[in-house]
Amino acid sequence: MLLVVSPNLALDRILEVPNFRPASVQRSTQTISQPGGKGINAARVFRELGGQVVLTGLVGRDCSQWIAESLKAREIQFDGVESFEHTRICTIILDHSSKNHPTVINEESVEVDSHAAELLLNVVDKWLPQASAVLATGSLSTGMSHDFYRYVLERARSVGKFTALDTTGPALIEGVQARPGFLKLNAPEFAQFSGISSPRTENVIEYLRKRGADLAHHTAVTFGEVGAILHVNGQFWQAAPPQVFTANPIGAGDAFAAAYLYEFLASGDAERSFRCALAAGASDANSIRPGDVNASEIRVLEREVHIEQL
């Protein structure tokens, strides 16, 4: 079972707006609302692939029950902590006629209740004995300590659980101190973390050769439509997505991380996990809903992934 820890959960509001133009009055042709945030996206993908998953995080009292019921319909156990009144909203504007879509506006969370982090850790402790792995993912809610993920991952690692991290900023800097088993970064996150302003294959590999052992056992750096690099124990693999879909790329990185963990927990094979992750990311980008993949499509796309060992 995968335990997903994602404090800053959200409500996704997806608007399809053909020929979207800033600073003008327009109408959407379709509006979709769904539970959102990186943890929810990852949990949906892990479950779709066949894994058992429990999700915990901080949520507003306004839609905690709705999120729980929505995830239950997907056979995902949700054990959230109500910590504020209103869940933040992430607005995704899709315009398939534009090369620059989507436009994303993420609300910041409100300040969490004073004991929110402690209550969330109690939930983690409750589920940790049943988990095979722990994924800490997403931003931290306002008011939480930057070392929250570090503490969660150290606690999980100390009892023999495989650990994974997908976050950014100070939470990333602190989280890697726990030496996660798997670390997933996109190109902007890698640039911010490493100080390399324009990440490319050559300088990413050079950086990971020098520092990779201090970061994680498995480190993946994703470059969107270009593909990804995987580093494990001094070995490197590179691959492009099996196909490039443009329905909505938001959530593809979460699908990548969830699928990598699913396959690695099942087979222990890094290259197979990398292949599954690339296929899942592509499948996610083929849907307008973040965290929405099709397991059958992923298995087909896996056969189209060409992995090169560097």
Disulfide bonds with the S-S distance in Angstrom:
none
